[in-house]
């Protein structure tokens, strides 16, 4: 076995066993229709839930295996086809079970609560049912739910089309450098190449060789994004939400104020002041006439340090050596051989993620290049997987799946800690301190400001859709130009292709209104970490309670119990203050 590859045989040993389970899944779906009209009795509900539990366990295993295997090589048509088979079967399940929620709502909240009291074996459904009754105004009649379910596969079509165009059909281009050399530029190496390019013309050539792919297809990307927006708009109207934003926030009871407080603070003059100051500081320190958006990959301090995967892993382990033994053991567990796919390969999905839950051991996907950023990515994804193990340990199966809103807390908590560990090292040189201060500031830029900017973009684009305005590549690019001026003070129209950044961000297509949660999670984890760092009584226990709570409560409430109230502007203003402090420290260090 390749020690740096996933061992997916722990899920299915071969294609035959996968197909056998898929056949079982389809057979179980066939049993669902038998309970139509029988949910209004305790006995019928018990039988349905027992079947639902079986279906969920089979589906999760099928979905995890098929999606991860396809992610290892999006050019593998058979693997992608198997992933599609599972997705099609899921749509069949949603169609066959469309009657369930309307019938359960008709049964009534008091009757359901009495049923759960009499049947503790189904207690893991309690929070799921609570959310259903909370949102009952947005659940339609059984026949209308059945009708909507037939269009379910189209709702995710934008993500599927984006994946095919950006990953399956992707062919890297070459950039011609000023010295005559030609180098291949792809989604995995372009930031590293720019970071090492000393000449502005070479950085521009590298950037344009990547973004020219989106430029050549910008009208298609624009229509794909519009397709996703129209699907969201249809859902909003069908279910009676006041906006597309509310549609995405309502299910997890995230107050609209949380989103708007974040955007208001991050995009205000006071909020953007330290960001603009940092970019001007960078411009002067780097001797640039103008700081282009892609110049953010240039390092203020030169470091030739490269890391092997083993060194990165050991560095992460060393950074958590003062944490509780159980936390450390879980960190070692999630990085065991067979559960981490380390290096880039042809057709492999870009980026990184952790996938697990529902009693399945988490798997981590990386595209490790040996940069300092890769060390932090390893710590980041390990945080997700550690979170999953705590959730699986403390919660029943159906309450293990925590929301995206809290997911990024565990990952960025690890990053805060790793940064401090490195900064507190005895052997730091002047150059090392500059590099790490830049790393700390860049983390706020990327996770707080940049992700909020993208969330702001989604809000503006969704509002255009709600007004019936045309959505195309030109419209979407124009929004980005305005927002980059507002947040960064940079005119990306001068960069030619940069306004197409909306086509470069996969989450905008795969999971709308996802990225702003990086910023809320970063805010929460920063404040939680500060409490742990300052050794406040019960701070780490409170943090572990958050991890153990899994998906058993609404996310804003989970975070509030850990000591952070995101319904006020104060937490977001604290991030701006931290940004100012770090820019001050960097400025002093650069003056030495």
C-alpha positions, 0 to 999 in steps of 0.5 A: 500500500502507498503510505501517502494515499487513501486506503478506501478499501476500509469502506469497500474492498472492491467494485462488486461490494460497492455495487452490492450496497448500491443495489441494497440502497435502491431496494430500501428506497423501494420500501419507503413508499409503503409508509405513505399515509402511515406516519400519523401513527406511533407504530407507523412512525417507528417503522419508518424511522427504523428504515430511515436509519438503515437507509442513512447508514448505507447511503453515507458509506456509498456517498463518501466512497464514491465522491472520494474515489472520484476526487482522486481522479476526475478523469476516471469516467467509471469513478465519476459515473459511480458517483453519479449513480449514488446521486441519482439514487439519492434523488429517487429517495428524496422523491419517494420520501417527499410525503414524510415531512408534511405528514410528520408536521400534520401529526403535530409537534406535541404528538412527536414529542410524546412519541420520542419520550415513549421511544428513546431509541429514536432520540437522535431524531429529536433535533432534526424534528425540532428544526423541521417544526421550526421551519414548518412554514417553508414545508409544502404539502405532500404533493407539492413536495413530491413535485419539487423533489423531481427537480432536485437533481437540477438544483445541484447542476451548477456545481456538477457543470462547474466540476466538469469544466474546471476539473475533468476538462481542465488542461493546464497552460504554459507561461512564457517567462522573461528569460525565454523559459516556458513553465506549466501553470496549473491550479495547484502550483500557480501561487507558488510560482508567483511567489517565487517570480521576482519580475512583475512581467513574469508574475503577470504571465503566470497569472494570465496563463491560469486565468486565461482558462476562465477568460476563454470560457467566461460566458459559459461560467457566467451561465453556470453561475446564473443557473445556480442562482436561478435554482436558489431563486426558485427554491426561495419563491417556492418555499416562501423565504424573503430572500436567497440569503434567508433561504440559506441561513434559516435552516440552521437558525443563523440570524440575518444580523450575523451575516450583515454584522460581518459584512458591515464591519469588514467592509466599513472604512474602519474595517478596511483601513488596516487591510489597505494599510497592510497592502500599502506597507507591502507595496513599499517594502517590495518596491512595487509601483502598484500592488496587484492582487496576485502580488499577495503571494510575494513574501516580505522575507526570503525563506528557502525552507521547504518541508517534507510531509513528515516534517510538517506532520511532526511540527503540528504534533509538536505545536499541540504538545501542551494540549490534553492527552486525548486531543493529542491522541486524536491528532495522531489518529486522524493522520494515520496512514491510509486516511490521508491522501497527500500529494497532487496527481493528474485529475485529482481534485484541487485544494484540501478537505476532511471528510467523515462523520456518521460513524465513518473515520475521517479522511483528509485530502491534501495537495502537499507542495512543501510550502509553509502554507501546506504545513498550516493546511495540514493543521487546518484539515486535522482540526476538522478530523479531530472535530469529527472524532469528538463528535462521533465519540459523544453524539449518536449517529444522526447528531454527529454531522456538525454544520459548516458554520462551526466546522471552521472553528476547529480547523482555524483554532489549530492554525492560531496555535501553530502560528503562536508555536512558531512565533515563540520559538527561540531560534527565530531570526529577523527574517523569520519573524517577518515571515510569520507576522506576514503569515498571521496577517495573511490569514486574516486577509484570506479568511476574514476579509477575502471570504467576507468579500466573496460572501458580499459578492454572493449577496449582491448577485443574489439581490440582482437575481431577486430583482430579475436583473440579467446575470452574466459574466460581465455583471459578475465581474463588475461586482468584483471590481467594485468590491475589490476597490471597497475592501482592498483599494485595488482596481482589479480592472487594471489587471485584465483578467482578475475580475473573473475571480468569481469563476475561480472560486469553486465554493461559489458554485458548489455551496452557495453562501458557504464562504462567509462562514470561514470568516465567522468561524475564524472570528469565533476560533480567534476569540476561543483560542485567546481564552485558551492561550490566556489559560482562562478557567474552563476555556479548553473544556468549553472548546472541547464541549463545542467539538463534542456537541457535533450537530446537536444544537443550532450553531450560533448557540453552540458558539455562544456557549463557548463564549462568543456572541456573533449576533453583535458586532463586537467579535468582528470588531475584535478581528479588525483590532487584531489586524491593526496590532499585527500590521503595527508589529510588522511595520516595526519589524520592517523598520529594523 
